């Protein structure tokens, strides 16, 4: 991966459900045009943090985002993968 593949991104204007929003949002990082990385530095993530990333994924029609909290004790605790429109796997359907 080259440095050109990683950038901050500002969505100035977007349309959702037929409504045009003039004021957009700013994602912290956009990697290779397909993964939004949202950076936080809080003691504990709140449910609103993952909902914010999921909303950004839906607005940009992207599938995968990473929520990275630098305030967590370890990287494992602070890294969360968020997926837009995740379909259940076959193994979960077979268990029911």
N, C-alpha and C positions, 0 to 999 in steps of 0.2 A: 504494500500500500504506500502510495506517495502522499506527500503533504497536500498536494492539490486535491486529493480525494476527501479531505476533511475540511469542513468550513462551518462557520456560523451561518444561519439562514434566517432571513426576515421574510415572512409572508405578508405582503402589503395589503392585499385584497383577496377575498375568497368568497365562494358561493356555497351555501348550504341550504338544502331543502327549498331551493328557489329564491332564497334571500341573499342579496349581495351585501357583504360586510366590508366596509371601506377600511376599517382599522383591523389589521391582522394581528399576528403574534410573532414572537421571536423564539426560535428553537435554539438551544445552546450550541449543539453541534449536529451537522448532517454528514454522515459518513457514506461516501460513494453514492450519494443521491438516493439511498434506500434505507438507511437506519438513522432514526433520530435518537440522539443521546441527550438526556436531560440531567443536568448536574445540580446536586443539592449538597448542603452542608448543615445538616440538622441532627440533633441527638437521636430522634426517632422519626421515621417517615410517617406521614398521616395518609389516610386513604385518598385525600384530595390530590396528592402528588401523583399517584398512579393514574387517577382519573384525568388529570391534566394532560399527561403523556398520551393516554388513550384517545382523548379528544383531538390532540394534535395529529396523531396517526390517522384518525378518521378524516380530518379536514384535508390532509395532504394525500390521502389514498395510499398510504404506505402501510406495510404489514408489521414491521418489527421496530421496537424501540427499547432502549436501555435506560433505566433509571439508576443513576450512580450517586450514592450518598457518601460523601467524604467524612461525615460526622460519625459514621458507624465504627465500631471497634475493629472489625476486620473487613477486607474487601468482599469476602463471601457474604457477610451480613448486609453490606451496603449495595450490592449489585442485584438488580431485579430486571428480568426480561418481560416486556409487555408485548402482547401480540394482538393485532387488530383482526377481528373476525376469525378467531381460532376455531377450527372445526375439531370435533371430538375424534380421538384416534379410534381405530378399529378395535384395539384391545379393550378400551373402556366400554364400547358398545357391546362387546361380547360378554363382559362381566355381568351386565344387568340381567 
